[in-house]
Amino acid sequence: FLPQVDSANAGRVLASDAAVFLKKSGLTDLVLGKIWDLADTDGKGILNKQEFFVALRLVACAQNGLDVSLNSLNLPVPPPRFTDTSSPLLLSGTASNDLPWAVKLEDKVKYDAIFDSLNPVNGLLSGDKVKPVLLNSKLPVDILGRVWELSDIDRDGMLDRDEFAVAMFLVYCALEKEPVPMSLPAALVPPSKRKPLSVPGAMPLIPSSTSTKESHQSLPPVGILAAKTPLTQ
């Protein structure tokens, strides 16, 4: 990876170059900021070769649901995955449209009932309506922030029925003392979101083509709701 970000071959990586490269990991800016802080030990905004490898290792930890901390550096993890914007497959495992959804049907019924009780508008709940439910779990605010980031898959600041189910699933995992992943696992992406654009942790910064963008805009809210009606019956 180093030659891609150290074009001058100076043995060091500038913050601006590293930021562009690290964003291709699909992790949230919040997580990437934490990774940078841990790797940039002297706070100079430049990583030497050793520090850059620490950053890559932490990216791999985050992508595999481990804590972003120096304690995780010695744990065995597969190498980090980065998306090449010219590549049709954004992240390994994202072509798995046939993966069964991690949210079980009986749990989905419960989550739908909570969703409906919060008076959604046009099938969507605003952050203000979801916030009290999340806070009610008594989980730390940073964990709840990550739950929101992961569940708001289309990044519109609202949760639809399926996104809300993902949020509830993650909250219950956290209450069971299971770590909340840093990027959304493929199995947790709702089937209704598994279009060309629905990638775990994908951000608008890696659109694979303009056509996926257009189809994405035509989806909410009617398309998504229509796709969901069989579930609610």
N, C-alpha and C positions, 0 to 999 in steps of 0.2 A: 504493500500500500504506500510505502514512504515515497517512492519516486513520483507518485501522482500528486503529492502535496508539497514536495520539496523539489520544485522544478529547477531551482538554482543549484541543487546538490550541495547545499551549505551545511547539511547535517542538522538543520533545525526547521521548525515549522511555525509560521506566523499564525496568530489567532484567526485572522481573516481567512487564510487559506484552509486552516483546519476546520473552521465553522462550516464552510461550503461542503467540504468532504464529509464531515461527521453527520450533517443533516441527511445524507443519503442513507443513514442507518435506519431511518423511519422512526427514530425515538423522538419524544417531545422535546421542545426547547428547554423545558424545566430540567429534564434528566440530563440533556447534553451540557447544560450549564454546570450541573453538579459534577459531571465527569471531567469537564475542563478544570474546574477548581481543584479537584483531587490530583489531576495529572500535572498541572502547572504549579509545582511545589513552591517556586520562589515568587510567584505572582507577577512575572515579567511580561506575560502575554505572548511568550514564545515557548515552544516545547522542543527539547533536544530529542535525540533518537530514542533514548531510554524512556523519557516521559511520554512520547508519542505512542510507544508500545503499551505503556500503562493505560493510556486513553483507549486504545483499541481493545485491550483486555476488558476494561470496564464496559465498553459498548457490548461486547459478547456476553458479559454477565447480565446486563440489563435486558438484552434480547431474549435471554433464557430465564427471565423471571427472578434473577438473584438480586440481592441488595447491591446498590451502587456504593460500595465502600472498599477501602483498602483490604479489609478482611476477606473479600471475595476473590482477590487476585490469585490465590493459590488453589482455588476450586477448579476442578476439571470442567471446562466448557468447550463446545465446538467453536471454531473460528467465527469472528463477527461477519455479518452479511451486509453488504452495501449494494445499493441499487445503482445501476448504470442507467442514466435517463434514456439512453438509446435502446435499452433492453426491454422487450415486451413483458417479461416477467419481473415484477417489481421486487418481490421478496421470495425467497425459497419457501415453498409450501403454499403460496397464494393461489395456485391453480386448483387447489383442493376444494372445488365447489361441491363435491359430493361428500365432504366430511359431515358426519352428523353434528348437529348443533349441540354445544355443551349444555345449553339450558334445557332441562327436561320438560316434557309437556305438562306434567302436573304442577311443576313450579311456575311455568309460564302462565297457567290459569290464575295462580295466586298473584303474580306480578301484574297481570292484566287488571285484576280487581282493584289493586292499589292504584294503578294508573288511572282507571276510570273514576275512582273516588276523588282524584285531584283536579277534576274538571278540565280535561284537555281542550284546547281550542284548535279546530281543524286537525285533530289527531296528534297534536303536539303539546308538550309541556315546556314552559319556560324554565330557566334556571331558578327563578324565584319560587316556583311551585315545587321543584324537586329538592331544593336546598333543605327545607325543614325535615323532609324524610331522611335525607342523608345524615343531617346533624343528629337526628333522633337515634342513630346507631351508636352514638358516643365514640365513634372512631376518630383518630387524630385528623386534624384539618388537612394536613399534607396528603394523607392517604385518600381522603374524600376528594381532594383536588385531582388526584391521579385517576380515581374512579370516574369522575366527570369527564376528564380529558379522553379517557379510553372509550367511554360509552357514547360520547357525542361524535359518532363515527363520521358524519358528513360535515362536522365543524360548523353547524349553523346556530349554535348557542341554544338549541332546543333539543328535546329528546322525543322521538316518536315511540310507539308501543314496543318495538323490538329493542331500540337503544335503551329504553327504560329497564327492560328485562336484563340487559347486559349489566347495567348499573347495579340492579338489585342482586344479581348473581355475584358480582365482585364484592359487594358489601357483605353478603353472607359468607363468602370465602374468607374475607378479612376477619369477620367475627369468629370464624373457626380457626383463627390464627394461621391461615394460609397466606403467603405473601401475595400482594396484588402485583401482577406482572408490570413491567415497564412499557411493554408494547403489547397490543391485543393479539393473543394467539389466534391462529387461523380458525380453530374449532369454535371460538367464541363469536366470530363475525356472523351476525344473523344471516340466514339464507337469503332474505330479501335484500341484503346489502352486497351479496356476492356477485356484483356486476364487475366489468373490467376494472372499475375504480376502487372496489371495496378491498382494501389492503390493510392488514393489521398495522395500525400506527401511521397510515399514509397521510401525508399532508399535501395541501394544494401545490407545494413546491415541486412535486414530481408527477405532473400529469403525463400519461404515456402518449396521449395524442389529443388533438382538439375534439375528435369525435366522442371520446369518453366524457369530455367535459360537457358537451351538449346533451348527451343522454343523461348525464348526472343532473343537469339543471331541470330536465323535463320530468324527473322522477318525483320529488316531493311536491305536495303531500299526497296527491291523489293516487299516483302510481303505486306508492308504497302501501297505502291503505287498501287499494284493490287487491294487492298481492297478499294481504294479510287476512282477508275475510274468511278463507277456509279455516284458518287457525282458530278463530273465535267461535265458530259454530259448534 
